[in-house]
Amino acid sequence: MLFIVSDDLNCDIGAYGNTQVITPNIDKLAQRGVLFGNAHNQYPLCGPSRASFMTGLYPDQTKIKKLRLYLRQAIPKVTTMGQQFKKENYHSVRVGKIFHYHNPRDIGTAGHDDNYTWDQTVNPYGRDKIEEYKINTLKKQSYGGTLSWLAADGTDEEQTDGIGASETIKFLDRFAESGENFFLAFGLYRPHTPYVAPKKYFDQYEMEEMEIPKISEDYLKTIPLAAAISVSKKKEQRNLML
């Protein structure tokens, strides 16, 4: 079984009707599989959501409602999805980010991973992490939670996710040859901020052709109070077109 998780990808892709965003590969995947039209995340934070889908438990059950928390600090005896596969004599492998990692700070580390889940792990570390100092950001030295971007030099294969993809393909080839049962989880760090990708992807878009969404002056009144407070705190990311 191959399990792929991207980080902070929303539904602004071709498969969901966005005609501006160029996403040919994920659109092909959607055409060949099942596309959910009414899906919801379990919690508006990365760590709790990842703990939830890796255990099948709601955040109210895991008691994980913040970042930077190891799974077994909250629920020591839980059985994760990878653990269950291991019990069924599958080889359980992680490449990249499955449980919570801060992005980009924890790239190349095990982050807040769960060792009981895997037989083997790979922590890719690419050019995007090495050249983090080149990233443009609206708030000095803040990348992961702030609008930030870099049209990077080099190739896909030099980026952290490119290295992760190459390692994942190697595992797939190995398992195909051995016939071994496997649970292979590949977690990408993108498109979570900072928005780092080789320059060729930025060059696919013409600035003057991009449409800026119109947001009502009353927008903050339409979302939960906690969300409105969170949005309002990041003043550097509001009214960017003014």
Stockholm file with secondary structure:
# STOCKHOLM 1.0

chainA/1-242         MLFIVSDDLNCDIGAYGNTQVITPNIDKLAQRGVLFGNAHNQYPLCGPSRASFMTGLYPDQTKIKKLRLYLRQAIPKVTTMGQQFKKENYHSVRVGKIFHYHNPRDIGTAGHDDNYTWDQTVNPYGRDKIEEYKINTLKKQSYGGTLSWLAADGTDEEQTDGIGASETIKFLDRFAESGENFFLAFGLYRPHTPYVAPKKYFDQYEMEEMEIPKISEDYLKTIPLAAAISVSKKKEQRNLML
#=GR chainA/1-242 SS CEEEEEESCCSCSGGGTCSSSCCHHHHHHHHHSCCCSSCCCSSSSHHHHHHHHHHTCCHHHHCCCSSSCCHHHHCTTCCCHHHHHHHTTCEEEEEECSSCCCTTTTTTSCTTCCGGGCSEEECCCCHHHHTGGGCEESBTTBCTTSCEEEEESSCGGGSHHHHHHHHHHHHHHHHHHHCCCEEEEEEEEEESSSEEEEHHHHTTSCGGGCCCCCCCTTGGGGSCHHHHHHHHHCGGGSSTTC
#=GC SS_cons         CEEEEEESCCSCSGGGTCSSSCCHHHHHHHHHSCCCSSCCCSSSSHHHHHHHHHHTCCHHHHCCCSSSCCHHHHCTTCCCHHHHHHHTTCEEEEEECSSCCCTTTTTTSCTTCCGGGCSEEECCCCHHHHTGGGCEESBTTBCTTSCEEEEESSCGGGSHHHHHHHHHHHHHHHHHHHCCCEEEEEEEEEESSSEEEEHHHHTTSCGGGCCCCCCCTTGGGGSCHHHHHHHHHCGGGSSTTC
//
